[in-house]
């Protein structure tokens, strides 16, 4: 279902109708059902294929009738991608060039296959000029390969063969360097996709990777090569909390990409985004919001990076105690039509964020009814745990805020039952097993503090006395030097602690 949803959100209704008008062979009845399926997808009516199959055929997704309908819609949607409105204001010149080049390159390949070589060669020469300008190195390689083959084996033009052969060899060398840079970057970050835990020896790996690229970075002025080279250099400094050094790398990268003849919006967004993380970690929230606003102008709403940027907006607001603003962000994201098409790990991050908003609300720090457009009934912890299965395996990463929010709700409710006491014992064992590394020290300390609430009968004075040294240890190890992933603390532990103490004080005074 996710594939259909992604396609349907990309393709406008105008494009779909245009595809249907060209050679449509289906009957009016099936065509109408196809259009209905498309419209209902856009409305978010179906969460999976079984729901759609039941709606149309009262059967499950394996029904042949549904499978045929599904395949027909998917084929139409894929075909419609070739009818792209390049005049859309959301596209930069480079994006327009990319779509146009690859569309015409597909046409050229078909024409070569049909022996319409004159037309195909003309298209190739046209595309090549654009590919050179916008630094589409892989496409330059492919086109020069086709042209050297044509002039060498069909036309017998030695001069043009050597021209395109030389360009092919030069572009191939550059393309190999770009691919090496990409590979080195992927190897660095692949283990962080579904885990936010800090990896040991990461800085040494990043330094070694950058060293392998240094000579190529000096030789080539390549968009792709410098994108990954700078990202690896950023990783060298972020891995050891050297945020000002990171900002300097980002500023140099931004200056490099701003000098390009085209608007390098993706790269510019990436390095402004890295600066945003640095400002967030440095607790410079005003600069963080300003940088986020700069990032936003490079992004199209509903794209993957647009959602990732709003994660930072949300965290900045939560850390700065702007809870009403944070709730607005949650409302915008969870009600967005493309939210369900996001990868599972991104959806889970937002479910975790939502849980913290509900906790803040339960503490009386967020007026009820302000922005509840995203809520589907009351918040339930059991449902929340079922929706965060990926990160529940991330023992030293995003499972931490899941575990903490579970404790926050339980402590706020002063749970004392045997099942909860058993759970506390399990959490303490988890703490001792997984949270002993230096970069997890803040979390280790905070969990020790939380576990003292039930052990001391939720008595405020006793808890304060027995956690004073832990709180001092937290203050001595602030977030900006803790060397932990920026997503781990949805709200700083010191603020969460004060919320719980305040709630205990209110509860005690009412008793």
Order of alpha helices (4+ residues) and beta strands (2+ residues): alpha-alpha-alpha-alpha-alpha-alpha-alpha-alpha-alpha-alpha-alpha-alpha-alpha-alpha-alpha-alpha-alpha-alpha-alpha-alpha-alpha-alpha-alpha
